[in-house]
Amino acid sequence: MRRPALLVALFLLLAACTSAPDDSEGEPAPGGRWRPRPGIAWQWQLSGRLDTSVDVPVYDIDGFDHDAGTVAALHDDGRKVVCYLSTGAWEDWRPDADAFPRSLLGRGNGWEGERWLDIRRTDVLEPLMAARLDMCRDKGFDAVEPDNMDGYANETGFPLTSADQLRYNRLIARLAHDRGLAVGLKNDLDQIPELVGDFDFAVNEQCAQYEECDALTPFVEAGKAVLHVEYELPVRRFCPEARELGLSSMLKRYELDAWRRPCPEGPSDTP
């Protein structure tokens, strides 16, 4: 039945005021890639049995541990799915661990079984990382979270420079984009001004604890999400600032299992 024009206009106005946007889409990036927008809710789970019941538009999960069927099921539930990979450190349990020459392995990065990589050796690392990103693409992921992207600021055992890190991070971003994947800049706060144009979103750990969340503002100003977690601060300590800055923030445990405590919608005294 046709509605009078005035009633139609009123209906559309009310719908616009009461309906939430589809946060899972965000703004399209060049090449048609997905680009999550600031404030989008997310779940980050890298250990334990995957809990797919969390009502958020974005899941960030381990790229090796989950198959195409898991990604497809999350898509069927309306989720976008991010492929977690370590691109700056070697992990001794990965199926391709033996493909990394020992000369590329530096000091431990603080996590059992992991060692920093000599990111200057792009002649060796580029095909290895390209194969990992092929895996993410072939499993149907929408984006990639490359971890350990700030080796130059750590004791890696190699004389890495900021220029080495910029070159390597841009290489990873290009490899992801060549495969139609969005890519997030993991931590590496000092290089955000140089890299915000190369990445589609950011992933950050503990910026509130170390009083450095302002450094992530260039991503938000560019309309790109900042997916942020804290491990040690109660939500009442970091959520007000996170909301003000437009971050997508939650409290997680270090093991990154299914448990999460997202920031509430408004001011809260929640511990």
Residue, then its C-alpha position, 0 to 999 in steps of 0.5 A: m500500500r502506498r503511504p502519503a508522502l508526508l508519512v513516508a518522509l516522517f518514517l524515514l526521518l525516524a528511522a535515521c534517528t533510531s537505526a544504528p549504522d552497519d559498523s561492520e562495513g566502515e568506509p571503503a578503501p582504495g581497491g574496494r578493501w574494507r576499512p573499519r571506522p572509529g569506534i567499531a566494536w570488536q573481539w580479539q581471541l587468540s587462545g582457547r576454543l573460539d567463542t563466536s557468540v560475542d555480538v560485535p561486527v569484527y573478530d580478530i583471530d589467529g590465521f593459522d589456527h582457524d580454517a576457511g569454514t570458521v571464517a565463512a561461519l563468522h561471515d554468515d553471522g555478519r562479522k568481518v574477520v581479521c587474520y592475526l599473524s606475527t610478521g616481525a618475530w619467529e614462532d617455533w610452533r608454526p608449520d612454516a617455522d623451519a623455512f626461516p633461516r637461523s641467521l634471521l632469528g634474533r633475541g627472544n621478544g619476551w614470549e616463550g618460543e618467539r624470537w625477533l626477526d632481522i627485518r632488513r632481510t626482505d629478500v628472504l622474508e618477503p616470500l615467507m610473508a607473502a605465503r602467509l598473507d596468501m593463506c589469509r586471503d585464501k581462507g577468506f579473511d577481510a584483513v590482517e593484523p601483523d604483529n611485532m612491527d616495532g622491532y627497531a624500538n626493542e633489543t632484537g639482537f640486530p642493529l635495526t633502524s627506524a628506516d628499516q622498520l618503515r621499509y618493512n612495515r610498508l612492505i607488509a602493507r603492500l603485500a596485504h593490499d595486493r591481496g585485497l586485504a585491509v591491514g592494521l598497524k600494530n603498536d609502533l606509535d612513534q611511526i604513526p605519522e609516517l605510516v597512517g597513510d599506508f594502513d587501514f586501521a591500527v591495533n594497540e595494546q596498553c596505550a592508556q597504561y603508558e599514557e600515549c593514546d594521543a599518538l593514535t589520533p591521526f588514525v581516528e582523524a583519517g576515519k580509520a579505527v583504532l582497535h585498543v586493549e588494556y590488560e592491567l587497568p580497570v575500565r573506569r581508568f581508560c574508557p572515558e579517555a578512549r571514548e573521547l579519542g574515538l578508540s575501540s577499547m576493551l579490557k582483556r586478559y594477557e592470554l587473549d582468550a574469549w573473556r572481554r570487558p568492553c567500554p560501556e556506552g557512557p560514563s561508568d564506575t565499573p571497576 
